[in-house]
Amino acid sequence: SKVEPMAIISSLKALGELGINNESFSVKNLESTLTWSTRSCPIKEVVMLLSFTLNRRNTESQNILYNEVVKSLERRWVELKDGKLFVSLLHYVELFSPQFVAKLEDRIADLMEEISPGDLALILAELGRKRRRNVPLLKSLTFYLTKHRNMLDIKQISDSLFALNQLSYKDHDTLERLCSQLENHIQDTESSPVLRSILTSLGQLKYLHTPVVDRIMAWYQARLDNNIPMTMKDMTTLLITCATLNHNPVQHSSLLEHISQHLAQPDQVWLDTVWSLTLLGRVTPLHLESVLSPAFHTSLLYNTSNKTVGSTLKLLNINAAAKLLYPAYQGPTIKVAEDALLKDIKVSPSLAKVQLTQSVMEAFSTLFPPPRLLRTNVNTLLGCVAEGEFVCDTSGKPLLVQDLSDNFGSAEPVKPLPPNAHRMALVTASFQDCLIGGGLTGLTALNIRLMEAAGYTVFLVRWSDWQPASKLVARVKMLDGRLKQVLGVEAERLT
């Protein structure tokens, strides 16, 4: 007679509820029948058996059944066709051998055209949760997903963006196509958690899709107009995303102003919130004072459980903004130059940033040889590092940086700056310092604003404009030409 695994599973569950011992003959007999059935029953039922047996491994008989289920799946992988079965198996991916997982991913790639877009979104989401970054599979998945994007709902697109963020898969065309489909769904959604997820993913991916972000802001504004308040989570998520993406739309000024006025002070994200308001130019003296008061900043800096380099740099950014961008601010500030901990804070750049900076500095040192004419890796005390600091006249002729530097306003120069001379900051912007698609992140833009407010002209070199493989002579020539351009603009401002 035909064995029905699902009926046997129900029987075993019932026996368990009746308190029948796992070592009893009836339980072992049913488990033995299931073990034999794994070779011939439909593959869908073997996957169900996996989830049933996973947490029932207390007796020898149960372990034999579980091992047989895993072996059976690894033997019968060619029978897998259903998208939801792939999702289930990816969910349990750590139970299988690497060889089986590779076959499973190959099988998904082979059947891609036959899997529904909804199931493709589920597969992508599971890959994201498990951090499985198989790039050829992701390329294929995102191709078919975006091809049928008109069949996806807002939750499926939101989950796909979440997965792409988890996997750091920053393909501009994929994000553009998914977001263009997303535009049509925002107005009709009732779910603020989905919108928060979308905002968080776009912020962390550093991808500004202006229509999507603006429609989400309009959605919140419409709710406020109908007296539906924003939650604290909604406000902080929107703020942090807009700040990261350097997005400060004039048409949504009233929404940002509303958020600025209605924020409470939660412990966890208050620093991030005030920092975001600073990036967007929406910070008030009360906000600044709440973070720069000795009670707040000393607990942040000297409490080892909360302290990170990132939070310290944000605090320094806010402190510098209070001094340089808000002249009317009268509250407390931090004397960074007198604090040994802050004065020597070290930033650990990514490998890509290190490689870009080395390539740029190798060329720039030909024009401005260190240490007399160029200071390198300068802690500005503003919450950022300048890759180089130099001084030159309007024509680009180098002057002695050691005599004329004021270390971004934190030290007295040895000699006063001659007329028509410029204190300059050389800043490199790696892929991580820029948005997908080319603009600067809010952090990079704020750091540049702070250096300029400290009296420096910023000479910015973006990764997208740089040719690291070109010969040294060509790189030197490019930098020299760029510097002349920057100084030319500067000279026009002075006349």
GIQUINOR-V294332 format. One record per residue. N is the residue number from 1. PSI is psi in whole degrees, 0 to 359 (* if undefined). NEAR is the number of other ideal C-beta (glycine too) atoms within 10 Angstrom. D_CENTER is the distance of its C-alpha to the mean C-alpha in Angstrom with 2 decimals. Layout:
N_PSI_NEAR_D_CENTER / N_PSI_NEAR_D_CENTER
//
This chain:
1_153_3_56.28 / 2_133_6_52.62 / 3_134_13_50.14 / 4_95_13_47.63 / 5_322_19_44.67 / 6_323_12_43.30 / 7_321_10_46.73 / 8_319_18_46.87 / 9_315_18_43.42 / 10_319_11_44.72 / 11_316_15_47.88 / 12_321_22_46.08 / 13_319_12_43.96 / 14_317_10_47.23 / 15_321_16_49.00 / 16_318_13_46.19 / 17_331_8_46.55 / 18_356_7_50.31 / 19_19_6_49.83 / 20_134_13_51.26 / 21_138_12_50.65 / 22_338_15_48.20 / 23_0_11_50.99 / 24_158_11_53.47 / 25_316_8_55.10 / 26_317_12_53.84 / 27_314_19_50.14 / 28_322_18_50.51 / 29_316_12_52.43 / 30_319_19_49.77 / 31_322_22_47.03 / 32_321_13_49.22 / 33_318_14_49.65 / 34_318_24_45.88 / 35_315_20_45.51 / 36_328_12_48.00 / 37_339_21_46.44 / 38_339_23_43.07 / 39_336_12_44.75 / 40_341_11_46.06 / 41_162_19_44.27 / 42_146_10_41.70 / 43_328_18_38.31 / 44_322_16_36.68 / 45_331_18_38.86 / 46_322_24_37.91 / 47_319_22_34.21 / 48_321_18_35.40 / 49_325_26_37.52 / 50_311_21_34.49 / 51_330_13_32.85 / 52_316_20_36.37 / 53_341_24_37.29 / 54_316_13_34.01 / 55_12_9_34.89 / 56_69_17_38.67 / 57_53_13_39.27 / 58_333_10_41.90 / 59_168_15_45.02 / 60_318_11_46.04 / 61_319_19_46.59 / 62_322_20_43.09 / 63_322_13_41.51 / 64_316_16_43.65 / 65_312_26_42.50 / 66_312_21_38.77 / 67_324_13_39.16 / 68_323_20_41.18 / 69_313_24_38.54 / 70_315_20_35.83 / 71_318_13_38.39 / 72_318_20_39.42 / 73_318_24_35.90 / 74_331_15_35.47 / 75_324_13_38.89 / 76_23_14_38.56 / 77_333_16_35.09 / 78_344_10_36.81 / 79_350_14_37.78 / 80_128_20_34.21 / 81_333_14_33.68 / 82_129_17_32.19 / 83_320_20_28.47 / 84_331_15_28.37 / 85_322_19_30.01 / 86_319_24_27.27 / 87_314_20_24.74 / 88_316_16_27.04 / 89_323_22_27.44 / 90_328_22_23.74 / 91_327_15_23.46 / 92_27_15_26.04 / 93_328_17_24.86 / 94_350_7_25.37 / 95_343_15_29.07 / 96_164_19_29.89 / 97_152_10_30.72 / 98_327_8_28.31 / 99_318_9_31.01 / 100_319_18_31.00 / 101_320_19_27.21 / 102_317_12_27.46 / 103_320_16_30.38 / 104_314_20_28.54 / 105_323_20_25.64 / 106_320_14_28.35 / 107_319_17_30.21 / 108_314_24_27.28 / 109_320_14_27.00 / 110_326_12_30.82 / 111_9_14_30.99 / 112_316_17_28.02 / 113_337_8_30.41 / 114_349_10_32.20 / 115_137_19_29.28 / 116_152_13_28.64 / 117_323_19_25.43 / 118_318_17_24.86 / 119_326_18_25.22 / 120_320_27_22.95 / 121_321_27_20.17 / 122_319_22_21.12 / 123_315_23_21.14 / 124_317_27_17.65 / 125_320_22_16.42 / 126_321_19_18.42 / 127_321_26_17.13 / 128_314_22_13.55 / 129_324_16_15.00 / 130_1_17_16.93 / 131_41_10_14.27 / 132_102_16_16.99 / 133_69_13_15.74 / 134_98_17_19.08 / 135_315_9_18.34 / 136_320_10_21.83 / 137_318_18_21.58 / 138_321_21_18.20 / 139_314_13_19.81 / 140_314_18_22.83 / 141_311_25_21.13 / 142_330_22_19.05 / 143_309_15_22.27 / 144_327_14_24.36 / 145_314_26_21.86 / 146_332_20_21.56 / 147_322_13_25.31 / 148_32_14_26.11 / 149_336_20_23.38 / 150_351_8_26.24 / 151_4_14_26.99 / 152_143_22_23.66 / 153_178_14_23.38 / 154_323_19_20.56 / 155_319_17_19.68 / 156_320_23_19.61 / 157_318_22_17.35 / 158_316_27_14.97 / 159_324_22_15.09 / 160_317_28_14.62 / 161_320_29_11.40 / 162_315_20_10.21 / 163_316_25_11.59 / 164_324_27_10.22 / 165_315_21_6.58 / 166_323_19_8.25 / 167_2_19_10.10 / 168_46_10_7.75 / 169_96_20_10.61 / 170_64_14_10.19 / 171_118_16_13.78 / 172_314_11_14.71 / 173_318_10_17.87 / 174_312_22_16.53 / 175_320_25_13.98 / 176_314_14_16.86 / 177_317_17_19.37 / 178_318_24_17.60 / 179_326_21_16.84 / 180_328_14_20.44 / 181_326_19_21.70 / 182_325_23_19.61 / 183_318_13_21.37 / 184_342_11_24.61 / 185_340_19_23.57 / 186_315_20_22.04 / 187_325_11_25.42 / 188_356_8_27.06 / 189_153_16_24.59 / 190_359_5_25.61 / 191_109_11_22.47 / 192_330_18_20.15 / 193_323_13_18.01 / 194_317_18_17.23 / 195_323_22_16.34 / 196_318_19_14.11 / 197_317_19_12.26 / 198_313_27_12.09 / 199_315_25_10.91 / 200_316_18_8.06 / 201_314_23_7.02 / 202_319_26_7.86 / 203_313_24_6.23 / 204_330_17_2.51 / 205_344_21_4.59 / 206_46_23_6.45 / 207_112_24_9.42 / 208_109_23_12.26 / 209_96_23_14.94 / 210_314_11_17.43 / 211_321_12_19.88 / 212_311_25_17.54 / 213_319_24_16.11 / 214_323_16_19.73 / 215_325_17_21.21 / 216_319_25_19.11 / 217_320_21_20.28 / 218_324_15_23.77 / 219_314_16_23.63 / 220_320_20_23.07 / 221_317_16_25.75 / 222_321_11_28.18 / 223_319_14_27.81 / 224_320_16_28.48 / 225_334_8_31.47 / 226_19_7_32.74 / 227_30_6_32.41 / 228_109_10_29.57 / 229_157_11_27.51 / 230_142_19_23.74 / 231_164_11_22.57 / 232_321_16_20.87 / 233_317_13_17.71 / 234_314_19_17.90 / 235_314_21_18.46 / 236_322_21_15.74 / 237_313_23_13.01 / 238_316_24_14.47 / 239_310_25_14.88 / 240_321_22_11.48 / 241_312_23_10.04 / 242_320_27_13.10 / 243_315_25_12.85 / 244_319_23_9.38 / 245_2_23_10.81 / 246_42_19_14.15 / 247_114_22_15.87 / 248_67_16_19.11 / 249_133_13_21.52 / 250_321_5_25.15 / 251_347_10_26.14 / 252_23_21_23.91 / 253_319_11_25.10 / 254_325_10_27.08 / 255_313_19_24.19 / 256_324_20_22.11 / 257_318_11_25.41 / 258_314_17_26.06 / 259_315_25_22.78 / 260_323_17_23.52 / 261_338_10_26.99 / 262_9_12_26.31 / 263_134_20_23.61 / 264_182_8_24.96 / 265_82_13_23.90 / 266_145_11_22.03 / 267_314_9_21.67 / 268_311_9_18.21 / 269_14_18_16.14 / 270_318_18_18.93 / 271_313_21_17.80 / 272_322_17_14.34 / 273_311_26_16.45 / 274_322_28_19.03 / 275_317_28_16.66 / 276_318_24_15.11 / 277_323_24_18.76 / 278_315_26_19.61 / 279_323_28_17.12 / 280_1_19_18.63 / 281_27_13_22.12 / 282_10_19_22.86 / 283_144_23_23.45 / 284_163_15_27.02 / 285_324_13_29.23 / 286_319_10_29.07 / 287_311_22_25.28 / 288_315_24_25.59 / 289_324_17_28.49 / 290_329_18_26.81 / 291_326_25_24.24 / 292_357_20_26.63 / 293_142_12_29.52 / 294_321_9_30.61 / 295_315_9_30.28 / 296_308_19_26.53 / 297_330_21_25.46 / 298_323_11_27.85 / 299_326_12_26.69 / 300_316_18_23.05 / 301_327_17_24.10 / 302_0_10_26.80 / 303_108_9_25.65 / 304_333_6_24.23 / 305_327_4_22.47 / 306_342_13_20.11 / 307_127_14_19.92 / 308_162_9_17.00 / 309_320_11_16.86 / 310_315_11_13.75 / 311_325_15_15.81 / 312_318_19_18.86 / 313_322_20_17.43 / 314_318_22_16.42 / 315_318_23_19.98 / 316_322_22_21.43 / 317_312_21_19.69 / 318_318_26_21.25 / 319_316_24_24.52 / 320_320_29_24.73 / 321_318_25_24.08 / 322_321_24_26.81 / 323_320_20_29.21 / 324_329_18_28.52 / 325_345_15_27.26 / 326_74_16_29.18 / 327_336_9_32.75 / 328_348_5_34.13 / 329_127_17_32.13 / 330_0_11_34.76 / 331_189_15_32.94 / 332_150_16_32.09 / 333_170_16_29.94 / 334_131_22_29.15 / 335_88_10_31.41 / 336_319_21_28.84 / 337_340_12_31.45 / 338_359_9_33.57 / 339_112_13_30.95 / 340_322_6_30.89 / 341_315_11_27.62 / 342_327_21_25.72 / 343_328_12_27.76 / 344_21_8_26.76 / 345_135_16_23.09 / 346_131_8_21.51 / 347_136_14_18.06 / 348_99_7_17.03 / 349_159_17_15.55 / 350_164_12_13.98 / 351_318_8_16.78 / 352_319_13_16.01 / 353_317_19_16.29 / 354_315_13_19.44 / 355_317_14_20.97 / 356_312_24_20.50 / 357_317_22_21.92 / 358_316_12_24.78 / 359_318_20_25.75 / 360_314_22_25.80 / 361_327_20_27.63 / 362_317_13_30.14 / 363_317_22_31.20 / 364_330_26_31.06 / 365_341_15_33.16 / 366_325_14_35.93 / 367_320_17_36.13 / 368_85_24_35.53 / 369_131_11_36.52 / 370_161_15_35.18 / 371_351_9_36.19 / 372_321_13_38.81 / 373_356_17_37.00 / 374_126_22_33.32 / 375_138_21_31.35 / 376_152_17_28.26 / 377_59_14_25.05 / 378_124_19_26.12 / 379_110_20_24.71 / 380_345_22_25.15 / 381_10_23_25.09 / 382_1_27_22.99 / 383_16_25_19.73 / 384_167_23_19.04 / 385_137_19_20.84 / 386_126_25_22.95 / 387_330_23_23.37 / 388_151_24_26.94 / 389_131_24_29.45 / 390_168_26_32.73 / 391_138_25_35.54 / 392_165_23_37.50 / 393_184_14_40.04 / 394_335_15_39.71 / 395_356_10_40.76 / 396_7_16_38.11 / 397_129_9_40.65 / 398_144_16_39.13 / 399_164_19_40.32 / 400_112_13_40.21 / 401_326_23_36.82 / 402_331_14_38.10 / 403_330_13_40.78 / 404_351_20_38.84 / 405_141_19_35.36 / 406_18_16_34.73 / 407_52_18_31.37 / 408_41_24_29.50 / 409_2_19_32.09 / 410_357_17_32.29 / 411_157_11_35.53 / 412_130_7_38.83 / 413_153_15_39.38 / 414_319_11_42.48 / 415_150_10_43.75 / 416_154_11_43.06 / 417_125_16_41.11 / 418_159_10_43.74 / 419_146_8_44.01 / 420_18_12_41.76 / 421_155_15_39.57 / 422_131_22_35.79 / 423_128_23_33.40 / 424_144_26_30.47 / 425_123_25_26.93 / 426_122_25_25.53 / 427_130_23_21.73 / 428_138_24_19.75 / 429_105_22_16.50 / 430_178_21_14.75 / 431_321_16_12.40 / 432_339_15_9.43 / 433_357_23_11.45 / 434_160_17_11.88 / 435_156_20_10.72 / 436_124_17_11.41 / 437_349_12_15.09 / 438_328_10_15.95 / 439_174_15_15.61 / 440_146_18_14.37 / 441_162_21_11.39 / 442_322_26_13.00 / 443_312_21_12.92 / 444_318_21_14.70 / 445_319_16_17.04 / 446_316_26_17.94 / 447_320_26_18.72 / 448_318_18_20.95 / 449_319_18_22.60 / 450_318_25_23.41 / 451_319_25_24.93 / 452_319_13_26.95 / 453_335_17_28.14 / 454_2_20_29.27 / 455_15_13_31.56 / 456_147_25_29.73 / 457_128_17_29.30 / 458_126_16_25.93 / 459_100_23_26.28 / 460_131_16_22.88 / 461_111_23_22.38 / 462_150_17_19.44 / 463_326_19_18.53 / 464_341_9_19.56 / 465_358_10_22.98 / 466_139_19_23.67 / 467_86_10_25.86 / 468_336_13_25.62 / 469_348_8_28.21 / 470_162_13_30.79 / 471_155_10_33.72 / 472_318_11_33.65 / 473_317_10_36.25 / 474_321_12_34.18 / 475_320_20_31.11 / 476_316_16_33.43 / 477_318_14_34.99 / 478_314_17_31.72 / 479_319_20_30.66 / 480_315_15_34.19 / 481_317_9_34.21 / 482_318_14_30.87 / 483_318_20_32.09 / 484_322_14_35.33 / 485_311_11_33.46 / 486_316_16_31.50 / 487_329_19_34.80 / 488_316_13_36.67 / 489_318_10_34.51 / 490_320_14_34.96 / 491_322_14_38.70 / 492_325_8_39.00 / 493_325_8_37.44 / 494_335_9_40.06 / 495_*_4_43.01
//
